[in-house]
């Protein structure tokens, strides 16, 4: 399929950010292979740009994608975000004016969505609202805004109003989960069901594949961590920030380690001292922990060291729209997952496909039951992991779904 349209991807997140590299560029590169002309405008964090801009420039050049960016400002949160918004908007409008009648804006999340809404109203452009989640609710539930604070209360009301407008006026909506789609339809905004497209956080199943593991490189990595040999290795992948329940995960590991000789492998870029402080608080010995940082290219090797992997996420309303990227990566590598109920479509996927276990209550009794099940049946769950990843988190399937959306603009 070829198109005479230009799809302008607008993102407040940087292409040099980890999410830009894993959850934006692979889709856009795939769409160019399907014949679509893509441009990107983004807001780049200087520290990530310095590390990765040459890699990203090479990727977009090879794909025939144009990439314009401004630098992400930090400082006073409210002021700097306004500055970032207007800088990004200026870039987007400049690109839009090159071909105003042929440009479709594909906007990632809410701040970018405001630019799409403006352009739709001002220039009658096409507008894809790739919402990613209930952003305003995330800000409240994550403690970033407080409704009791006049500024926080105003921002929440403002963005919930704009959320409704973006949902109603967008030509197409992308939701990460079927649960979020159902919630939006229940709001009775007059949105047709077919306008909402569910595309979870997909995974490059070729990169995250046991078939791609080089035995020598894996052997060298295992030699680096001899304490893992013969142990039950519970891993955690990613930041331990706002949404991830580090205390509860450490408590579960403590229960597991009483039943089985276990090691907790934490693959994160977080400060190792913060991890050890949290472990000490829960009586987990430093000898039971391995904390490492990994590049994207080495991540499959570290994941392969796991017997199973855990991620507990605060089960708030906004997380009904969440699709954890790590879930697809872990399953694709053949690793069963242990997570909690109440997160997006995770409950249904784990339960129906038996690719791991769900915790319904964060208490010692539940932890003991789950630990016993995990120890006894981890190999059984392992058998279903890669099939589940292929069924729900295939990058190629994600690209196909975006292609169907893009086709509606021809």
C-alpha positions as a Markdown table, in Angstrom:
| # | Residue | x | y | z |
|---|---|---|---|---|
| 1 | Unk | 0.0 | 0.0 | 0.0 |
| 2 | Unk | 1.3 | 3.5 | -0.9 |
| 3 | Unk | -0.3 | 6.8 | 0.2 |
| 4 | Unk | 0.1 | 10.4 | -0.8 |
| 5 | Unk | -0.5 | 11.4 | 2.8 |
| 6 | Unk | 2.2 | 12.3 | 5.3 |
| 7 | Unk | 1.7 | 10.9 | 8.8 |
| 8 | Unk | 3.2 | 13.3 | 11.4 |
| 9 | Unk | 4.0 | 11.5 | 14.6 |
| 10 | Unk | 3.9 | 13.9 | 17.5 |
| 11 | Unk | 5.4 | 12.9 | 20.8 |
| 12 | Unk | 6.3 | 14.7 | 24.0 |
| 13 | Unk | 8.4 | 11.6 | 24.8 |
| 14 | Unk | 11.8 | 11.4 | 23.0 |
| 15 | Unk | 12.8 | 8.9 | 20.4 |
| 16 | Unk | 16.1 | 8.5 | 22.3 |
| 17 | Unk | 14.1 | 7.6 | 25.4 |
| 18 | Unk | 13.9 | 3.8 | 26.1 |
| 19 | Unk | 10.2 | 3.9 | 25.3 |
| 20 | Unk | 10.8 | 5.8 | 22.1 |
| 21 | Unk | 13.3 | 3.1 | 21.0 |
| 22 | Unk | 11.0 | 0.2 | 22.0 |
| 23 | Unk | 7.4 | 1.5 | 21.7 |
| 24 | Unk | 7.5 | 4.1 | 18.9 |
| 25 | Unk | 10.3 | 3.6 | 16.3 |
| 26 | Unk | 9.7 | -0.1 | 15.6 |
| 27 | Unk | 6.1 | 0.6 | 14.6 |
| 28 | Unk | 6.9 | 3.7 | 12.5 |
| 29 | Unk | 9.7 | 1.9 | 10.7 |
| 30 | Unk | 7.3 | -1.0 | 10.0 |
| 31 | Unk | 4.7 | 1.5 | 8.6 |
| 32 | Unk | 7.3 | 3.0 | 6.2 |
| 33 | Unk | 7.9 | -0.5 | 4.9 |
| 34 | Unk | 4.1 | -0.7 | 4.2 |
| 35 | Unk | 4.4 | 2.4 | 2.0 |
| 36 | Unk | 3.6 | 5.3 | 4.4 |
| 37 | Unk | 5.5 | 8.6 | 4.5 |
| 38 | Unk | 6.3 | 9.3 | 8.1 |
| 39 | Unk | 7.6 | 12.4 | 9.9 |
| 40 | Unk | 8.4 | 12.7 | 13.6 |
| 41 | Unk | 8.4 | 15.7 | 15.9 |
| 42 | Unk | 9.5 | 14.9 | 19.5 |
| 43 | Unk | 10.8 | 16.4 | 22.7 |
| 44 | Unk | 14.2 | 14.9 | 23.5 |
| 45 | Unk | 15.9 | 14.7 | 26.9 |
| 46 | Unk | 19.5 | 15.9 | 26.5 |
| 47 | Unk | 21.1 | 13.1 | 28.5 |
| 48 | Unk | 19.4 | 10.5 | 26.3 |
| 49 | Unk | 20.0 | 12.4 | 23.1 |
| 50 | Unk | 23.7 | 12.6 | 23.8 |
| 51 | Unk | 23.8 | 8.8 | 24.3 |
| 52 | Unk | 21.6 | 7.7 | 21.4 |
| 53 | Unk | 21.0 | 10.4 | 18.8 |
| 54 | Unk | 23.4 | 8.9 | 16.3 |
| 55 | Unk | 21.7 | 5.5 | 16.6 |
| 56 | Unk | 18.3 | 7.0 | 16.1 |
| 57 | Unk | 19.4 | 9.2 | 13.3 |
| 58 | Unk | 20.7 | 6.1 | 11.5 |
| 59 | Unk | 17.4 | 4.3 | 12.0 |
| 60 | Unk | 15.2 | 7.1 | 10.7 |
| 61 | Unk | 17.5 | 7.9 | 7.8 |
| 62 | Unk | 17.5 | 4.2 | 6.7 |
| 63 | Unk | 13.7 | 4.1 | 7.0 |
| 64 | Unk | 13.2 | 7.4 | 5.1 |
| 65 | Unk | 11.6 | 9.1 | 8.1 |
| 66 | Unk | 12.2 | 12.8 | 8.8 |
| 67 | Unk | 12.9 | 13.7 | 12.5 |
| 68 | Unk | 12.7 | 17.1 | 14.0 |
| 69 | Unk | 13.0 | 17.7 | 17.7 |
| 70 | Unk | 13.3 | 20.2 | 20.5 |
| 71 | Unk | 15.0 | 19.6 | 23.9 |
| 72 | Unk | 12.9 | 18.7 | 26.9 |
| 73 | Unk | 13.0 | 21.4 | 29.6 |
| 74 | Unk | 13.1 | 20.6 | 33.3 |
| 75 | Unk | 12.7 | 22.9 | 36.2 |
| 76 | Unk | 9.4 | 23.9 | 37.8 |
| 77 | Unk | 7.1 | 21.1 | 36.6 |
| 78 | Unk | 4.1 | 23.2 | 35.6 |
| 79 | Unk | 6.2 | 25.9 | 33.8 |
| 80 | Unk | 8.6 | 23.5 | 32.1 |
| 81 | Unk | 5.7 | 21.3 | 30.8 |
| 82 | Unk | 4.0 | 24.4 | 29.3 |
| 83 | Unk | 7.3 | 25.3 | 27.6 |
| 84 | Unk | 7.7 | 21.8 | 26.2 |
| 85 | Unk | 4.2 | 21.8 | 24.9 |
| 86 | Unk | 4.6 | 25.1 | 23.0 |
| 87 | Unk | 8.0 | 24.1 | 21.6 |
| 88 | Unk | 6.6 | 20.9 | 20.3 |
| 89 | Unk | 3.5 | 22.6 | 19.0 |
| 90 | Unk | 5.6 | 25.1 | 17.1 |
| 91 | Unk | 7.6 | 22.3 | 15.5 |
| 92 | Unk | 4.4 | 20.3 | 14.6 |
| 93 | Unk | 2.7 | 23.3 | 13.0 |
| 94 | Unk | 5.8 | 24.2 | 11.0 |
| 95 | Unk | 5.9 | 20.6 | 9.6 |
| 96 | Unk | 2.1 | 20.6 | 9.1 |
| 97 | Unk | 2.2 | 23.8 | 7.0 |
| 98 | Unk | 4.5 | 22.2 | 4.5 |
| 99 | Unk | 1.6 | 20.0 | 3.3 |
| 100 | Unk | -1.5 | 21.0 | 5.3 |
| 101 | Unk | -4.0 | 19.2 | 3.1 |
| 102 | Unk | -2.1 | 15.9 | 3.1 |
| 103 | Unk | -0.9 | 15.7 | 6.7 |
| 104 | Unk | -2.4 | 13.4 | 9.3 |
| 105 | Unk | -1.4 | 13.9 | 12.9 |
| 106 | Unk | -0.7 | 10.8 | 14.9 |
| 107 | Unk | -0.4 | 12.0 | 18.5 |
| 108 | Unk | 1.0 | 10.0 | 21.4 |
| 109 | Unk | -0.7 | 10.7 | 24.7 |
| 110 | Unk | -2.5 | 13.8 | 26.0 |
| 111 | Unk | -0.1 | 16.8 | 25.6 |
| 112 | Unk | 0.6 | 15.7 | 22.0 |
| 113 | Unk | -3.2 | 15.1 | 21.6 |
| 114 | Unk | -3.9 | 18.7 | 22.4 |
| 115 | Unk | -1.8 | 19.6 | 19.3 |
| 116 | Unk | -3.8 | 17.1 | 17.2 |
| 117 | Unk | -7.0 | 18.6 | 18.5 |
| 118 | Unk | -5.8 | 22.2 | 17.7 |
| 119 | Unk | -4.7 | 21.1 | 14.2 |
| 120 | Unk | -7.9 | 19.3 | 13.5 |
| 121 | Unk | -9.9 | 22.4 | 14.4 |
| 122 | Unk | -7.6 | 25.0 | 12.8 |
| 123 | Unk | -6.4 | 23.2 | 9.6 |
| 124 | Unk | -9.0 | 20.3 | 9.3 |
| 125 | Unk | -6.2 | 17.7 | 9.4 |
| 126 | Unk | -6.7 | 14.1 | 10.2 |
| 127 | Unk | -6.1 | 13.2 | 13.9 |
| 128 | Unk | -5.2 | 9.9 | 15.5 |
| 129 | Unk | -5.4 | 10.0 | 19.3 |
| 130 | Unk | -3.0 | 7.4 | 20.5 |
| 131 | Unk | -4.0 | 7.9 | 24.1 |
| 132 | Unk | -1.8 | 5.3 | 25.9 |
| 133 | Unk | -3.8 | 5.5 | 29.1 |
| 134 | Unk | -6.0 | 7.7 | 31.3 |
| 135 | Unk | -3.3 | 10.3 | 31.7 |
| 136 | Unk | -5.0 | 12.9 | 33.9 |
| 137 | Unk | -6.1 | 10.1 | 36.3 |
| 138 | Unk | -2.5 | 8.7 | 36.3 |
| 139 | Unk | -1.3 | 12.1 | 37.5 |
| 140 | Unk | -3.7 | 12.1 | 40.4 |
| 141 | Unk | -3.3 | 8.5 | 41.4 |
| 142 | Unk | 0.5 | 8.7 | 41.1 |
| 143 | Unk | 0.5 | 11.7 | 43.5 |
| 144 | Unk | 1.9 | 14.1 | 40.8 |
| 145 | Unk | -1.2 | 16.3 | 41.0 |
| 146 | Unk | -3.5 | 16.6 | 44.0 |
| 147 | Unk | -7.1 | 17.5 | 43.6 |
| 148 | Unk | -7.0 | 19.4 | 46.9 |
| 149 | Unk | -4.4 | 21.7 | 45.5 |
| 150 | Unk | -5.9 | 24.6 | 43.3 |
| 151 | Unk | -3.4 | 24.0 | 40.5 |
| 152 | Unk | -3.7 | 20.2 | 40.6 |
| 153 | Unk | -7.5 | 20.4 | 40.8 |
| 154 | Unk | -7.6 | 22.8 | 37.8 |
| 155 | Unk | -5.2 | 20.7 | 35.7 |
| 156 | Unk | -7.2 | 17.6 | 36.4 |
| 157 | Unk | -10.5 | 19.2 | 35.4 |
| 158 | Unk | -8.9 | 20.8 | 32.3 |
| 159 | Unk | -7.5 | 17.6 | 31.0 |
| 160 | Unk | -10.6 | 15.5 | 31.7 |
| 161 | Unk | -12.6 | 18.0 | 29.6 |
| 162 | Unk | -10.0 | 17.9 | 26.8 |
| 163 | Unk | -9.9 | 14.1 | 27.1 |
| 164 | Unk | -13.6 | 14.1 | 26.2 |
| 165 | Unk | -13.0 | 16.5 | 23.3 |
| 166 | Unk | -10.1 | 14.5 | 21.9 |
| 167 | Unk | -12.0 | 11.2 | 22.1 |
| 168 | Unk | -15.0 | 12.7 | 20.4 |
| 169 | Unk | -13.2 | 14.7 | 17.7 |
| 170 | Unk | -10.3 | 12.3 | 16.8 |
| 171 | Unk | -10.7 | 10.3 | 13.6 |
| 172 | Unk | -9.3 | 7.2 | 15.2 |
| 173 | Unk | -8.4 | 6.3 | 18.8 |
| 174 | Unk | -5.8 | 3.8 | 20.0 |
| 175 | Unk | -6.2 | 2.2 | 23.4 |
| 176 | Unk | -3.7 | -0.2 | 25.0 |
| 177 | Unk | -6.4 | -2.4 | 26.5 |
| 178 | Unk | -9.9 | -3.8 | 25.8 |
| 179 | Unk | -10.7 | -2.9 | 29.4 |
| 180 | Unk | -10.1 | 0.8 | 28.7 |
| 181 | Unk | -12.1 | 0.6 | 25.5 |
| 182 | Unk | -15.1 | -0.7 | 27.5 |
| 183 | Unk | -14.7 | 2.1 | 30.0 |
| 184 | Unk | -14.7 | 4.8 | 27.3 |
| 185 | Unk | -17.8 | 3.3 | 25.6 |
| 186 | Unk | -19.5 | 3.2 | 29.0 |
| 187 | Unk | -19.0 | 7.0 | 29.3 |
| 188 | Unk | -21.6 | 7.4 | 26.5 |
| 189 | Unk | -19.8 | 10.1 | 24.6 |
| 190 | Unk | -21.4 | 9.0 | 21.4 |
| 191 | Unk | -18.2 | 7.3 | 20.2 |
| 192 | Unk | -18.6 | 4.4 | 17.8 |
| 193 | Unk | -17.0 | 1.2 | 18.9 |
| 194 | Unk | -15.1 | 0.7 | 15.7 |
| 195 | Unk | -13.3 | 4.0 | 16.1 |
| 196 | Unk | -11.4 | 2.6 | 19.1 |
| 197 | Unk | -8.6 | 0.3 | 18.1 |
| 198 | Unk | -6.9 | -1.8 | 20.8 |
| 199 | Unk | -3.1 | -2.2 | 20.3 |
| 200 | Unk | -1.2 | -3.3 | 23.4 |
| 201 | Unk | 2.5 | -2.6 | 24.0 |
| 202 | Unk | 4.0 | -5.0 | 21.5 |
| 203 | Unk | 7.4 | -6.6 | 21.4 |
| 204 | Unk | 10.0 | -7.3 | 18.8 |
| 205 | Unk | 9.7 | -11.1 | 19.0 |
| 206 | Unk | 12.9 | -11.5 | 17.0 |
| 207 | Unk | 15.0 | -9.4 | 19.4 |
| 208 | Unk | 13.4 | -11.0 | 22.5 |
| 209 | Unk | 13.8 | -14.6 | 21.3 |
| 210 | Unk | 15.5 | -17.6 | 22.9 |
| 211 | Unk | 16.5 | -18.6 | 19.3 |
| 212 | Unk | 18.7 | -15.5 | 19.1 |
| 213 | Unk | 20.7 | -16.1 | 22.2 |
| 214 | Unk | 24.4 | -16.8 | 21.5 |
| 215 | Unk | 25.5 | -19.7 | 23.8 |
| 216 | Unk | 29.0 | -18.3 | 24.4 |
| 217 | Unk | 27.7 | -14.9 | 25.4 |
| 218 | Unk | 25.1 | -16.5 | 27.7 |
| 219 | Unk | 27.8 | -18.8 | 29.2 |
| 220 | Unk | 30.0 | -15.8 | 29.9 |
| 221 | Unk | 27.2 | -14.0 | 31.6 |
| 222 | Unk | 26.4 | -17.0 | 33.8 |
| 223 | Unk | 30.1 | -17.2 | 34.8 |
| 224 | Unk | 29.9 | -13.6 | 35.9 |
| 225 | Unk | 27.1 | -14.6 | 38.4 |
| 226 | Unk | 28.0 | -18.0 | 39.8 |
| 227 | Unk | 25.7 | -17.5 | 42.8 |
| 228 | Unk | 22.7 | -18.1 | 40.3 |
| 229 | Unk | 23.8 | -21.6 | 39.6 |
| 230 | Unk | 21.1 | -24.1 | 40.7 |
| 231 | Unk | 18.9 | -21.4 | 42.2 |
| 232 | Unk | 15.3 | -20.4 | 41.6 |
| 233 | Unk | 15.9 | -17.0 | 40.0 |
| 234 | Unk | 13.1 | -14.5 | 40.4 |
| 235 | Unk | 13.7 | -11.4 | 38.3 |
| 236 | Unk | 12.3 | -7.9 | 38.1 |
| 237 | Unk | 12.8 | -5.8 | 35.0 |
| 238 | Unk | 12.6 | -2.0 | 34.9 |
| 239 | Unk | 12.3 | 1.0 | 37.1 |
| 240 | Unk | 11.0 | 0.7 | 40.6 |
| 241 | Unk | 9.3 | 4.1 | 40.5 |
| 242 | Unk | 5.8 | 5.5 | 41.1 |
| 243 | Unk | 3.6 | 2.5 | 40.0 |
| 244 | Unk | 5.7 | -0.5 | 40.9 |
| 245 | Unk | 5.2 | -2.0 | 44.3 |
| 246 | Unk | 8.8 | -2.7 | 45.4 |
| 247 | Unk | 7.8 | -3.3 | 49.1 |
| 248 | Unk | 5.3 | -6.0 | 48.1 |
| 249 | Unk | 7.6 | -7.6 | 45.6 |
| 250 | Unk | 10.3 | -7.9 | 48.2 |
| 251 | Unk | 7.9 | -9.3 | 50.7 |
| 252 | Unk | 6.9 | -12.0 | 48.2 |
| 253 | Unk | 10.5 | -12.8 | 47.5 |
| 254 | Unk | 11.1 | -13.2 | 51.2 |
| 255 | Unk | 8.3 | -15.8 | 51.4 |
| 256 | Unk | 9.6 | -17.5 | 48.2 |
| 257 | Unk | 13.1 | -17.7 | 49.6 |
| 258 | Unk | 11.9 | -19.5 | 52.8 |
| 259 | Unk | 10.5 | -22.2 | 50.6 |
| 260 | Unk | 13.2 | -22.4 | 47.9 |
| 261 | Unk | 16.9 | -21.5 | 47.6 |
| 262 | Unk | 16.2 | -18.3 | 45.6 |
| 263 | Unk | 17.9 | -15.2 | 44.2 |
| 264 | Unk | 16.2 | -12.0 | 43.3 |
| 265 | Unk | 17.7 | -10.6 | 40.1 |
| 266 | Unk | 16.7 | -7.0 | 39.7 |
| 267 | Unk | 17.5 | -5.5 | 36.2 |
| 268 | Unk | 17.1 | -1.8 | 36.6 |
| 269 | Unk | 18.8 | 1.5 | 36.0 |
| 270 | Unk | 17.7 | 2.7 | 39.5 |
| 271 | Unk | 20.3 | 3.5 | 42.2 |
| 272 | Unk | 21.6 | 0.2 | 43.7 |
| 273 | Unk | 21.7 | 1.7 | 47.1 |
| 274 | Unk | 17.9 | 2.5 | 47.0 |
| 275 | Unk | 17.3 | -1.2 | 46.1 |
| 276 | Unk | 19.5 | -2.4 | 49.0 |
| 277 | Unk | 17.8 | 0.0 | 51.5 |
| 278 | Unk | 14.4 | -1.3 | 50.5 |
| 279 | Unk | 15.6 | -4.9 | 50.8 |
| 280 | Unk | 17.1 | -4.2 | 54.3 |
| 281 | Unk | 13.8 | -2.8 | 55.4 |
| 282 | Unk | 12.1 | -6.1 | 54.6 |
| 283 | Unk | 14.8 | -8.3 | 56.0 |
| 284 | Unk | 16.0 | -9.5 | 52.6 |
| 285 | Unk | 19.8 | -10.3 | 52.8 |
| 286 | Unk | 22.0 | -8.5 | 50.2 |
| 287 | Unk | 23.4 | -11.9 | 49.4 |
| 288 | Unk | 20.0 | -12.8 | 48.0 |
| 289 | Unk | 20.0 | -9.8 | 45.6 |
| 290 | Unk | 21.7 | -9.2 | 42.3 |
| 291 | Unk | 21.1 | -5.7 | 41.0 |
| 292 | Unk | 22.3 | -5.0 | 37.4 |
| 293 | Unk | 21.8 | -2.4 | 34.7 |
| 294 | Unk | 21.4 | -3.6 | 31.1 |
| 295 | Unk | 21.2 | -2.1 | 27.6 |
| 296 | Unk | 18.3 | -3.1 | 25.4 |
| 297 | Unk | 20.7 | -5.3 | 23.3 |
| 298 | Unk | 21.7 | -7.3 | 26.4 |
| 299 | Unk | 18.3 | -7.4 | 28.0 |
| 300 | Unk | 17.3 | -10.8 | 26.5 |
| 301 | Unk | 20.4 | -12.4 | 28.0 |
| 302 | Unk | 19.7 | -11.1 | 31.5 |
| 303 | Unk | 16.0 | -12.1 | 31.2 |
| 304 | Unk | 17.1 | -15.6 | 30.2 |
| 305 | Unk | 18.8 | -16.0 | 33.6 |
| 306 | Unk | 15.3 | -16.0 | 35.2 |
| 307 | Unk | 13.2 | -18.9 | 36.4 |
| 308 | Unk | 10.2 | -16.5 | 36.6 |
| 309 | Unk | 9.7 | -12.8 | 36.8 |
| 310 | Unk | 7.5 | -10.6 | 39.0 |
| 311 | Unk | 5.9 | -7.2 | 38.6 |
| 312 | Unk | 3.3 | -5.8 | 41.0 |
| 313 | Unk | 1.6 | -2.6 | 39.9 |
| 314 | Unk | -0.7 | -0.4 | 41.9 |
| 315 | Unk | -4.2 | -1.5 | 40.8 |
| 316 | Unk | -5.7 | 1.9 | 40.4 |
| 317 | Unk | -8.4 | 3.1 | 38.0 |
| 318 | Unk | -5.9 | 4.5 | 35.5 |
| 319 | Unk | -4.0 | 1.2 | 35.3 |
| 320 | Unk | -7.1 | -0.3 | 33.7 |
| 321 | Unk | -5.6 | 1.3 | 30.6 |
| 322 | Unk | -2.1 | -0.1 | 31.1 |
| 323 | Unk | -0.2 | -2.7 | 29.0 |
| 324 | Unk | 3.1 | -3.4 | 30.7 |
| 325 | Unk | 5.8 | -3.6 | 28.0 |
| 326 | Unk | 7.9 | -6.0 | 30.1 |
| 327 | Unk | 5.1 | -8.6 | 30.0 |
| 328 | Unk | 5.5 | -9.3 | 26.3 |
| 329 | Unk | 9.3 | -9.2 | 26.6 |
| 330 | Unk | 9.4 | -11.7 | 29.4 |
| 331 | Unk | 6.8 | -14.1 | 27.8 |
| 332 | Unk | 8.6 | -13.9 | 24.4 |
| 333 | Unk | 11.8 | -15.1 | 26.2 |
| 334 | Unk | 10.0 | -18.1 | 27.7 |
| 335 | Unk | 9.7 | -16.6 | 31.3 |
| 336 | Unk | 6.5 | -17.1 | 33.3 |
| 337 | Unk | 5.2 | -14.0 | 34.9 |
| 338 | Unk | 3.9 | -13.3 | 38.4 |
| 339 | Unk | 1.8 | -10.2 | 38.6 |
| 340 | Unk | -1.3 | -8.8 | 40.4 |
| 341 | Unk | -4.9 | -8.5 | 39.3 |
| 342 | Unk | -6.5 | -5.2 | 38.2 |
| 343 | Unk | -4.0 | -4.2 | 35.5 |
| 344 | Unk | -5.4 | -3.7 | 32.0 |
| 345 | Unk | -6.1 | -7.0 | 30.2 |
| 346 | Unk | -3.4 | -8.8 | 32.2 |
| 347 | Unk | -5.8 | -10.8 | 34.4 |
| 348 | Unk | -7.5 | -12.3 | 31.3 |
| 349 | Unk | -4.3 | -13.0 | 29.4 |
| 350 | Unk | -2.5 | -14.7 | 32.3 |
| 351 | Unk | -5.6 | -16.7 | 33.5 |
| 352 | Unk | -6.8 | -17.9 | 30.1 |
| 353 | Unk | -3.3 | -18.8 | 28.8 |
| 354 | Unk | -1.7 | -20.2 | 31.9 |
| 355 | Unk | 1.5 | -18.3 | 31.3 |
| 356 | Unk | 2.0 | -17.3 | 34.9 |
| 357 | Unk | 0.2 | -16.5 | 38.1 |
| 358 | Unk | -1.9 | -13.7 | 39.6 |
| 359 | Unk | -1.8 | -12.4 | 43.1 |
| 360 | Unk | -5.2 | -11.1 | 44.2 |
| 361 | Unk | -4.3 | -10.0 | 47.7 |
| 362 | Unk | -1.0 | -8.6 | 49.0 |
| 363 | Unk | -0.7 | -10.7 | 52.1 |
| 364 | Unk | 1.4 | -13.5 | 53.5 |
| 365 | Unk | -1.2 | -16.2 | 53.0 |
| 366 | Unk | -1.6 | -15.4 | 49.3 |
| 367 | Unk | 2.2 | -15.1 | 48.9 |
| 368 | Unk | 2.7 | -18.6 | 50.4 |
| 369 | Unk | 0.1 | -20.2 | 48.1 |
| 370 | Unk | 1.5 | -18.5 | 45.0 |
| 371 | Unk | 5.1 | -19.3 | 45.9 |
| 372 | Unk | 4.1 | -23.0 | 46.3 |
| 373 | Unk | 2.4 | -23.0 | 42.9 |
| 374 | Unk | 5.2 | -21.2 | 41.2 |
| 375 | Unk | 7.9 | -23.6 | 42.6 |
| 376 | Unk | 5.8 | -26.6 | 41.6 |
| 377 | Unk | 4.5 | -25.5 | 38.2 |
| 378 | Unk | 6.9 | -23.0 | 36.8 |
| 379 | Unk | 7.9 | -25.4 | 33.9 |
| 380 | Unk | 4.2 | -25.9 | 33.1 |
| 381 | Unk | 3.6 | -22.2 | 32.8 |
| 382 | Unk | 6.8 | -21.8 | 30.8 |
| 383 | Unk | 5.3 | -24.0 | 28.1 |
| 384 | Unk | 2.7 | -21.4 | 27.3 |
| 385 | Unk | 4.8 | -18.3 | 27.4 |
| 386 | Unk | 6.0 | -17.9 | 23.8 |
| 387 | Unk | 2.7 | -18.9 | 22.3 |
| 388 | Unk | 1.0 | -16.2 | 24.4 |
| 389 | Unk | 3.6 | -13.6 | 23.4 |
| 390 | Unk | 3.0 | -14.4 | 19.8 |
| 391 | Unk | -0.8 | -14.2 | 20.2 |
| 392 | Unk | -1.0 | -10.9 | 22.1 |
| 393 | Unk | 2.2 | -9.0 | 21.8 |
| 394 | Unk | 3.6 | -9.4 | 18.3 |
| 395 | Unk | 5.1 | -6.3 | 16.9 |
| 396 | Unk | 4.1 | -7.4 | 13.4 |
| 397 | Unk | 0.5 | -7.7 | 14.5 |
| 398 | Unk | 0.8 | -4.2 | 16.1 |
| 399 | Unk | 2.1 | -2.8 | 12.8 |
| 400 | Unk | -0.8 | -4.4 | 10.9 |
| 401 | Unk | -3.3 | -2.8 | 13.2 |
| 402 | Unk | -1.7 | 0.6 | 12.8 |
| 403 | Unk | -1.7 | 0.0 | 9.0 |
| 404 | Unk | -5.4 | -0.6 | 9.0 |
| 405 | Unk | -5.9 | 2.8 | 10.8 |
| 406 | Unk | -3.6 | 4.6 | 8.4 |
| 407 | Unk | -5.5 | 3.0 | 5.5 |
| 408 | Unk | -8.7 | 4.7 | 6.5 |
| 409 | Unk | -7.1 | 8.1 | 5.5 |
| 410 | Unk | -6.4 | 7.1 | 1.9 |
